[in-house]
Amino acid sequence: MLPIYLKIPTLLLMILISGTSLAQTEDCTLGIGGKDSATLVEVFQLSEEQIAKMDIMVQELSIANRLFQDEIDILMKTHPQQTEEELTALAEKYKVLRDKMVINAKSYDIQLLQLFNPKQYKLYTELCAEVMRTPLLGFLPE
């Protein structure tokens, strides 16, 4: 297992990628449910209770994302794609579904941030500043 100081650059990269992969945004997302939740646990030194709650959130997000992906798959298979107008309409419908996924993912990041103590939240804001992203708002850590 890597020491904590080696995990922070990995988390910074995750934040940077997750902040741009689903949408062009300046939000500092954590990417809960991503491939490396263990990094979140280590970097923020999550308690057993926080880990248990995060695991539930990851499962819920996975289910929601599967449903959104099913909708996208159906859209791609059934929507006409013969003309430029049809392709434009398809792109707009696809964007709506992707935006819903982004909003949902951010809501789970916020739920995790709500579990943070002040020290964890301070580290989060410092990491966000390092990658020049805006911390997610709408909550106050305990």
matplotlib code that plots the C-alpha trace (Angstrom):
import matplotlib.pyplot as plt

x = [0.0, 1.3, 2.0, -0.6, 1.8, 2.0, -1.8, -2.5, -1.1, -3.3, -6.3, -5.4, -5.4, -8.7, -10.3, -8.9, -10.2, -13.6, -14.1, -13.7, -14.6, -18.4, -18.9, -16.8, -16.9, -14.9, -16.4, -14.1, -15.7, -14.5, -15.7, -17.4, -18.0, -15.0, -12.3, -10.3, -12.6, -9.8, -7.8, -10.6, -10.6, -6.8, -6.3, -9.2, -8.7, -12.3, -13.7, -15.3, -18.7, -17.9, -16.6, -19.8, -22.0, -19.8, -20.1, -23.9, -23.6, -21.4, -23.9, -26.8, -24.9, -23.9, -27.6, -28.6, -25.8, -26.8, -30.3, -29.1, -26.8, -29.7, -31.6, -28.7, -28.3, -32.0, -31.8, -28.8, -30.5, -33.9, -33.4, -33.3, -29.9, -30.3, -30.3, -28.4, -31.6, -32.1, -28.4, -28.7, -31.9, -30.1, -27.1, -29.5, -31.3, -28.0, -26.7, -29.8, -29.1, -25.4, -26.2, -28.5, -25.7, -23.3, -25.9, -26.5, -22.8, -22.3, -25.2, -23.4, -20.1, -22.0, -23.5, -20.0, -18.7, -21.5, -19.9, -16.5, -15.3, -13.7, -10.2, -11.2, -13.2, -10.2, -8.0, -10.6, -10.7, -6.9, -6.7, -9.4, -7.3, -4.3, -6.1, -7.8, -11.3, -14.3, -15.4, -18.9, -21.3, -24.6, -23.6, -21.6, -19.3, -20.0]
y = [0.0, 3.4, 6.1, 8.9, 11.5, 9.4, 9.0, 12.8, 13.3, 10.4, 12.1, 15.4, 13.6, 11.9, 15.3, 16.9, 14.0, 13.6, 17.4, 17.3, 13.8, 13.9, 17.6, 20.7, 22.1, 23.8, 22.0, 20.0, 16.6, 13.6, 11.0, 8.8, 5.4, 5.8, 3.1, 4.3, 4.8, 3.4, 6.6, 8.7, 6.5, 6.9, 10.5, 11.8, 9.1, 8.2, 6.6, 3.1, 4.8, 7.1, 4.2, 2.2, 5.1, 5.8, 2.1, 2.4, 5.6, 3.9, 1.1, 3.5, 5.6, 2.4, 1.4, 4.9, 5.1, 1.7, 3.0, 6.1, 3.9, 1.7, 4.8, 5.9, 2.4, 2.4, 5.9, 5.0, 1.9, 3.3, 7.0, 7.7, 8.7, 9.2, 13.0, 15.8, 16.9, 13.4, 13.3, 16.8, 15.7, 12.5, 14.5, 16.8, 13.9, 12.2, 15.4, 15.6, 12.0, 12.7, 15.9, 13.9, 11.5, 14.4, 16.0, 12.7, 12.0, 15.5, 14.9, 11.8, 13.7, 16.3, 13.6, 12.3, 15.8, 16.2, 13.4, 15.1, 16.6, 20.1, 18.7, 16.5, 19.3, 21.7, 19.1, 18.8, 22.6, 22.7, 19.9, 21.7, 24.9, 23.0, 21.8, 25.2, 23.8, 25.2, 23.1, 21.8, 24.0, 23.5, 22.0, 22.7, 19.9, 18.9]
z = [0.0, -0.9, 1.8, 2.0, 0.5, -2.7, -2.9, -3.0, -6.6, -7.7, -6.1, -7.7, -11.1, -10.3, -9.4, -12.6, -14.8, -13.1, -13.3, -17.1, -18.2, -18.0, -18.7, -19.3, -15.8, -13.2, -10.3, -8.1, -8.1, -6.2, -8.6, -6.1, -7.6, -9.8, -10.2, -7.2, -4.2, -2.1, -2.8, -1.4, 1.7, 2.2, 1.2, 3.4, 6.1, 6.1, 9.2, 9.2, 9.3, 6.4, 4.4, 5.0, 4.0, 0.9, -0.1, 0.0, -2.1, -4.6, -5.0, -5.5, -8.0, -9.9, -10.2, -11.3, -13.9, -15.2, -15.7, -17.5, -19.6, -20.5, -21.6, -23.7, -25.3, -26.2, -27.6, -29.8, -31.1, -31.8, -32.7, -36.5, -37.7, -41.4, -41.7, -40.2, -38.3, -36.9, -35.8, -34.2, -32.3, -31.2, -29.9, -28.0, -26.4, -25.6, -23.9, -21.7, -20.5, -19.9, -18.0, -15.8, -15.1, -14.2, -11.9, -10.2, -9.7, -8.2, -5.8, -4.5, -4.2, -2.2, 0.0, 0.7, 1.4, 3.9, 5.9, 6.0, 9.2, 9.1, 8.6, 5.7, 4.1, 4.4, 2.7, -0.1, -0.6, -0.7, -3.3, -5.3, -5.2, -6.4, -9.5, -9.9, -9.5, -7.5, -4.5, -4.6, -2.6, -1.0, 2.3, 5.5, 6.9, 10.5]

ax = plt.figure().add_subplot(projection="3d")
ax.plot(x, y, z, "-o")
ax.set_aspect("equal")
plt.show()
